[in-house]
Amino acid sequence: MGLGPLMAAHQARFNRYLAARDIVDTDRSRVWCFVGDGEMDEPESVAAVAMAGREAPSDLAFVVNGSAYDPVIGSVWPPGVQTGS
């Protein structure tokens, strides 16, 4: 459904809210979001990454498992997308 990235982006945002008001010290906290390449096809996931890109939280990390690989032509990721190979 693509809701994991959206929840992770809002959790990172909420952590900044807590830190700004001295409610909780979130300096050492980090939000990780593990998603598959199929989930990144969902519009909600793209919106979450776009929102996180605009706000640039330093405590948010997206890890995408890119299983979209064709052995004949190589990677099927769009040009400019960096893969971990």
Contacts in CASP RR format, 6 or more apart in sequence:
PFRMAT RR
TARGET T0000
AUTHOR 0000-0000-0000
METHOD contacts of the structure
MODEL  1
MGLGPLMAAHQARFNRYLAARDIVDTDRSRVWCFVGDGEMDEPESVAAVA
MAGREAPSDLAFVVNGSAYDPVIGSVWPPGVQTGS
1 42 0 8 1.000
1 44 0 8 1.000
2 35 0 8 1.000
2 39 0 8 1.000
2 42 0 8 1.000
2 44 0 8 1.000
2 45 0 8 1.000
2 48 0 8 1.000
3 44 0 8 1.000
4 33 0 8 1.000
4 35 0 8 1.000
4 39 0 8 1.000
4 45 0 8 1.000
4 48 0 8 1.000
5 33 0 8 1.000
5 35 0 8 1.000
5 39 0 8 1.000
5 40 0 8 1.000
5 44 0 8 1.000
5 45 0 8 1.000
5 48 0 8 1.000
5 49 0 8 1.000
5 52 0 8 1.000
5 62 0 8 1.000
6 44 0 8 1.000
6 45 0 8 1.000
6 47 0 8 1.000
6 48 0 8 1.000
8 31 0 8 1.000
8 32 0 8 1.000
8 33 0 8 1.000
8 48 0 8 1.000
8 60 0 8 1.000
8 62 0 8 1.000
9 33 0 8 1.000
9 48 0 8 1.000
9 49 0 8 1.000
9 51 0 8 1.000
9 52 0 8 1.000
9 55 0 8 1.000
9 57 0 8 1.000
9 60 0 8 1.000
11 31 0 8 1.000
12 31 0 8 1.000
12 52 0 8 1.000
12 57 0 8 1.000
12 59 0 8 1.000
12 60 0 8 1.000
13 55 0 8 1.000
13 57 0 8 1.000
15 24 0 8 1.000
15 26 0 8 1.000
15 29 0 8 1.000
15 31 0 8 1.000
15 57 0 8 1.000
15 59 0 8 1.000
16 26 0 8 1.000
16 57 0 8 1.000
16 59 0 8 1.000
18 24 0 8 1.000
18 26 0 8 1.000
19 25 0 8 1.000
19 26 0 8 1.000
19 27 0 8 1.000
26 59 0 8 1.000
29 59 0 8 1.000
30 59 0 8 1.000
30 60 0 8 1.000
30 61 0 8 1.000
31 57 0 8 1.000
31 59 0 8 1.000
31 60 0 8 1.000
31 61 0 8 1.000
32 61 0 8 1.000
32 63 0 8 1.000
33 60 0 8 1.000
33 61 0 8 1.000
33 62 0 8 1.000
33 63 0 8 1.000
34 63 0 8 1.000
34 65 0 8 1.000
35 45 0 8 1.000
35 62 0 8 1.000
35 63 0 8 1.000
35 64 0 8 1.000
35 65 0 8 1.000
36 64 0 8 1.000
36 65 0 8 1.000
36 66 0 8 1.000
36 67 0 8 1.000
37 64 0 8 1.000
37 65 0 8 1.000
37 66 0 8 1.000
37 67 0 8 1.000
37 68 0 8 1.000
38 68 0 8 1.000
39 45 0 8 1.000
40 46 0 8 1.000
40 49 0 8 1.000
40 64 0 8 1.000
49 62 0 8 1.000
52 60 0 8 1.000
52 62 0 8 1.000
66 77 0 8 1.000
66 83 0 8 1.000
68 75 0 8 1.000
68 76 0 8 1.000
68 77 0 8 1.000
69 75 0 8 1.000
69 76 0 8 1.000
70 76 0 8 1.000
75 83 0 8 1.000
75 85 0 8 1.000
77 83 0 8 1.000
END
